[in-house]
Amino acid sequence: MEETPKENKFAKRVTQRERSTHAAIQMAKHPGGRPKKSDEAKQSEKVFLTLTKAEKEKIDAYVEKTGESIAGAIRRALKEMGMI
């Protein structure tokens, strides 16, 4: 005969401390998380670029050496050129 597991009578009980903490979080002036970025700060536009194999290998070697991401390296180069 198969036994049914006993129900834990304490598992459903919520303590007063948990209730007050939850209420305090819900009523807090600052709910948490990071602030929203302004529209000027958001990086939401995408640009697609087609390269030759040799150009891509040069970029890969550069970012491997510097530890920078490909997008970061291109963005920095564009800034240095005054394009952005």
N, C-alpha and C positions, 0 to 999 in steps of 0.2 A: 504494500500500500504506500502511495506517495504522500509525503507530508507537505503541507503548504507552509511557506515561510511565515513566521510571526510578524505582525505589523508593528513597526516601531512607533509607539505612541508619542515619542518626543520629536519625531522627524517633522511633523506638521506644525509644531508649536513655534510661534515667532515671539522672541523676547521683546520686552519693552525697549531695551537698548537698541535692538535692530530697527524697531518702529521709529524711534526718535531720530536715529541716524539717517534713515531713509527720508523722513520728513525734512530734516535739515538740509539734505542734499537737494531735494526737490525744490525747496524754497530759497536756496542759496542765490545770492546776487550774481555770482560768477559760476556758471554750471560746469566749467572745466573745458579742457581741450584747447587747442591753439586758436588764436583769433583768425578770422577770415582775412585772406589777402585782398588787397585792393585790386581793381581791374588792371592798373598799370603794372603791378607786381606779378600778376599771373602769367605764366608761360604756357599759353594755350594754342598758339599758332604753330603749325607744322610746315616744314620745308623738306622736300624729298630731293635727293642729290644722286646723280648717277656718275660713277667714277670708272676709270680704267683699273685694271687689276694692279698695275704698277702704282697708281695714285693711292689706291686703298692700302697696299702694302706699306707705302711710306707713312701713311697716317697711323696704321697699326703699329709700326715700329716706333713712331714718335710717342704715342700714348702709352706704349709698353715701357718706354724709357722714363717718361714723366709721371706715370701713374694717374694721369688725367683721363676722364672719359672722352670718347670721340666727340660727343655733342659739346662737352665743355671746352675741348680744344678748339673746335670750329667756332664756337661762340666767342671765345677769348680772342682768336685771330681776327674775327670780324670787328670786334671792339677796338683792337689795336690799329686796324686799318681805318677806323672812323666810320665804318659803314653802319654800325648800330650803336 
